[in-house]
Amino acid sequence: MPRNSKVQPLRPPASITPEPNGVRKVLIKDLVGTCALGIHRHEKGARQRVRVNLEISMIDSGPPQDDQIHEVVCYEDVTSDIRHLFDGPHIQLVENLAEKIAVLCFKDERVTAARVRVDKLDVFDDAECAGIEISRIRSSH
């Protein structure tokens, strides 16, 4: 990750200090899609199933006053961006796919932190999945 990036690895402790009004989290659970991913010969030129779980945090400034979508981080926009990423060029490492998803989470300036888990679902016959989980925070907000 570039040093000048505004998204940095989460430093211990892995919790987010609540603001006076608390923390609001957008959760996306078990988003499954296919993408071109992997380093092995049999993975090149093939698509494989992946599952994404997200926890996107922001300062909670209270209930949306006007009950309008622009007042919140829209999970539909985030999932649409991830699906677009799935349709993109081949990515070698699942770790890089997770990093790219984390960057997408920070498109909305209100997001303060993101936890991203990406599982490859068809890697082993005797395991449900193999994957990676990362947590990132916005370095200045």
C-alpha positions, -999 to 999 in steps of 0.1 A, spaced: 0 0 0 15 34 -9 27 55 20 8 85 10 -25 66 8 -53 79 31 -62 43 38 -38 26 62 -37 -8 79 -56 -9 112 -33 -6 142 -41 -24 174 -64 -23 191 -87 -34 163 -117 -15 176 -130 19 166 -132 45 192 -169 57 193 -176 93 188 -201 110 211 -230 97 190 -214 63 184 -205 44 153 -228 33 124 -219 2 105 -231 -9 71 -229 -47 68 -228 -67 36 -229 -104 43 -221 -133 20 -220 -115 -14 -211 -143 -38 -198 -137 -73 -173 -150 -98 -141 -133 -108 -108 -140 -125 -85 -147 -96 -55 -167 -87 -18 -175 -93 -21 -211 -104 -21 -222 -141 -56 -237 -137 -69 -204 -123 -56 -183 -153 -83 -176 -178 -109 -192 -155 -134 -176 -132 -140 -188 -96 -165 -182 -69 -157 -158 -41 -177 -146 -11 -173 -111 3 -183 -99 37 -179 -62 47 -182 -41 78 -181 -4 68 -179 20 98 -187 57 100 -194 82 127 -230 80 137 -244 115 137 -279 103 146 -309 91 125 -312 104 90 -332 136 93 -349 135 60 -351 98 56 -332 100 23 -306 77 8 -280 105 4 -278 108 42 -263 73 46 -236 51 30 -255 32 3 -248 -6 4 -263 -9 -31 -235 14 -44 -209 -6 -26 -221 -39 -39 -225 -26 -74 -188 -14 -73 -177 -48 -61 -196 -66 -88 -179 -43 -114 -146 -53 -98 -155 -89 -102 -160 -83 -139 -126 -66 -143 -92 -80 -153 -75 -110 -136 -62 -104 -101 -34 -127 -90 -38 -126 -52 -69 -127 -31 -51 -102 -8 -51 -77 -36 -88 -83 -43 -95 -75 -6 -74 -43 -8 -93 -32 -39 -126 -38 -22 -114 -18 8 -105 12 -14 -140 10 -29 -155 13 6 -136 46 12 -151 62 -19 -177 77 5 -158 104 26 -180 95 56 -164 61 59 -139 59 87 -130 22 87 -136 -10 67 -132 -47 74 -131 -69 43 -132 -106 41 -128 -125 8 -132 -162 6 -124 -184 -24 -151 -210 -22 -139 -238 -44 -102 -242 -34 -103 -273 -13 -127 -303 -14 -124 -308 24 -128 -271 35 -156 -246 30 -132 -219 18 -98 -203 20 -95 -165 23 -83 -133 38 -96 -107 61 -82 -72 64 -92 -41 83 -84 -6 72 -89 29 87 -89 63 71 -57 79 83 -71 114 85 -108 122 88 
